[in-house]
Amino acid sequence: MEENLRQAKQYSKYKIRLTVIQLFLTTAFLIAMLLSGASLLLSELIIDWSSNFHLQVALYLAIFAGIYYLLFAPLDFYDSFILEHKFLLSNQTLLGWLKKSIKKGLLSLLILLVVGEALYFSLRHFPNHWWLLATGAWVLLTIVLGKITPVLIIPLFYRCSPLDNNDLKEKLLSLGKGCDVKIRDVFEIQLSKDTKKANAAVVGLGKGRRILLGDTLLNNYSDDEIEAIFAHELGHLQMLHIWKILGFGAGVSLACFYLTYLLLNVGISLFGFDHIYNIAAFPLLSLVLTVMGLTLTPIQNGYMRYLEKQSDMFALSHIQNKQSFISAITKLGNQNLSDPSPGRLVELFFYTHPPISRRLHYAREKNQEQPEY
């Protein structure tokens, strides 16, 4: 147990350091592109090649993203491959990592092009109100991604299939019915080809909504433990957390885009750009958005932890064997090398779930109460 705790602390320290390093290097990259004149040179070359504004935006973003991807590929490789193998958390082959990295890169590029075109259309035609349009576009994009993620995006990386353990499926569907949550089906996601970590999640919106249970979870946990984890996911559905996150995210995005609007107007004049939709100013726009996103991260994470605790309490109130929740959370923490007691600053910026020690504390308190049945 002490060795596992030591490993979890060390793993967490590495992951946090890598995140901070990537943030620092990304900031340095954006500043370098801006101050060195590289961004201006790139935009001039593209403008000379094409007079179509939207094609200019697409070409600039594609080249910019390509440069970023190549520069940061070694760091990503160390983070997602070397480190995971170092701590015996990965089953991924080198070829598997490369294929997944390319898929992620192309998918990210596609999303960047769609978002970038919409953003620069707003910057060009609505320079004083683009932040309102950007917020609306963010909400729309979130809904669209929520719809297509279970049926298009996840299958690009993992095989999903309906849970074939009929006894367990019936147990879980009965729990859903007893909680007044409509569940069409429960799906198994093949995580084991890449990782030894266990996970479960609610994905999708409307009829495409699914509860996914990783095969790494199904193969290593008892039915009661899986029921406890499943009940947590039911809590998200019963309390409409997906829609609450969407609404909260819209408010945070509105604040983020409005503050960016204010700072960008100052920055454009300071760096000598003629208008805010000049594509050469993209590093400045990205830099301001990065700073705003980082500033608002503790607020977003705090709200997510609040919802996660609600789901934990829901699960504990709707399963008979509350000890199974305690054992499941303990096993998840050990299997995923989660630091059970991070520092407060780390929790604020990096944790969307309550730390394991806190989840176990209120689960044990709940376990000591009289059953509600």
Residue, then its C-alpha position, 0 to 999 in steps of 0.5 A: m500500500e505504501e509503495n502504491l501511494r509513493q508511485a501515485k505521488q510520483y506519477s502525479k508529480y510527473k504529470i503536473r510538471l509536464t502540464v506546466i512545462q507544456l503550458f510554459l512552452t506553448t506560451a513561449f511559442l506564441i510569444a515567439m511567433l508574435l515578436s519574431g515576425a514569423s506569424l506576420l511573414l507566414s500571413e504575408l506569404i499566404i495572402d500573396w498566394s491567395s486573395n480569398f480571406h477564408l482560404q487564407v484563414a484555413l491555410y494559416l491555421a493548418i500550417f500553424a497547427g502543423i508547426y505546433y504539432l511537430l514541435f510538441a510531438p516529443l513532449d506528447f510522446y514522453d507524456s502519453f507513451i514513455l511515462e505511461h510505460k514507466f509506471l506500468l499503466s500502458n499496453q500501447t505499442l509504439l505503432g499504436w501510439l503513432k496511429k492514435s497521435i495522428k488521428k488525434g492531430l487530424l481530428s483536432l485540426l478539423i475542429l480548429l479549422v471549423v472553429g477558426e473559420a467561424l471565429y474569424f468570420s465573426l471578428r471580420h463582420f462583427p468586430n464589436h460583438w464577436w464575443l457574443l457570437a463566439t459564445g453561441a458558436w461554442v454552445l452549438l459546437t459543444i452540442v454537436l460534439g456531444k451528439i457525434t462523440p459516441v457514434l463517430i469520434i469514440p469509435l475512431f479510437y476504441r471499439c464499443s459494443p453492448l455489454d454481453n454479460n446479461d446478468l450484470k446488464e440486467k442488474l444495472l438496467s434494473l438499478g436505472k429503472g429503480c432510479d427513474v433513469k431511462i437507460r437504453d443500453v450499457f456499452e463496453i469500451q475496449l480500453s485495454k488495448d491502450t491502457k491498464k487504467a479503469n474508467a466509466a463515463v456518460v457520453g452523448l446527448g439525447k438518444g445517442r446518450r450512452i453509459l460506457l464501462g471500460d473492459t479494464l473495469l469489467n474484468n477486475y471489479s465485482d458486480d457490486e463494485i461495478e453497480a456502485i460505479f454505474a450508480h455514480e454515472l446514473g447520478h449524472l443522468q438523473m440530475l441532468h449534469i450534462w446540461k448543467i455543465l453546458g449551461f455553466g460552460a456557456g457562462v464561463s465562455l461568455a466571460c472568457f470571450y468578453l475579457t478576451y475582447l477587451l484585452l485583444n482591442v488593447g493588444i492589437s494596437l500595442f503590436g501594430f496590427d491594423h484590425i482584429y481579424n488580421i490572421a497574423a495576430f492569431p498568436l496574440l488571440s491564442l495567448v489571451l485566450t490561454v491566459m483567460g482559460l487558465t484564470l477561469t480553470p479553478i472556477q470550472n474545476g470547482y463546479m465539476r467537483y461539486l457535481e461529482k460529489q453530488s453523483d457520489m452521494f446519489a450512488l451511495s443513496h441508491i445502492q444497498n452495499k455501500q461498502s462496494f462503493i468504498s472498495a471500488i473507489t479505492k481500487l480505482g485510485n490504486q489502479n489509476l495511480s491517483d494521488p489520494s491527497p493532493g495539495r490545495l493548489v493542485e486540486l484547484f487547477f488539475y482536479t475535476h473530481p474530489p480527491i480519492s481521500r475525500r470521496l472515501h471520507y464521505a462514503r464512510e460517513k454515509n456507510q455508517e448511517q442507517p440504510e434508507y430502505 
